[in-house]
Amino acid sequence: MNTPAQTRKYWIYTAISTAVMCGLLVVYPEWFWVALPFVLTSLVKAFDAI
């Protein structure tokens, strides 16, 4: 079980990686998939599912 400070950190990671993923989607669409695992992993950790 994560503490609130840890989940806040993962929510920040999720926001940053989502912004990077959207930027890659606009600039280099073929590199969109590279950022996707970071977004999904940080989202799952933010929800404290793993």
C-alpha positions, 0 to 999 in steps of 0.5 A, spaced: 500 500 500 502 506 497 502 512 502 499 519 499 505 522 498 507 516 493 501 516 489 501 523 488 508 522 485 505 517 481 500 522 479 505 527 477 509 522 473 502 520 469 501 527 467 508 528 465 508 522 461 501 523 458 504 530 456 510 527 453 506 522 449 501 527 446 507 531 444 510 525 440 503 523 437 503 530 434 511 531 432 513 524 431 506 519 431 511 513 429 514 514 436 507 514 440 508 507 442 514 508 446 511 513 451 505 508 452 508 503 457 510 509 461 503 512 461 500 506 463 505 503 468 504 510 472 497 510 472 496 503 475 501 505 480 497 512 481 491 507 482 495 503 487 493 497 483 500 494 484 
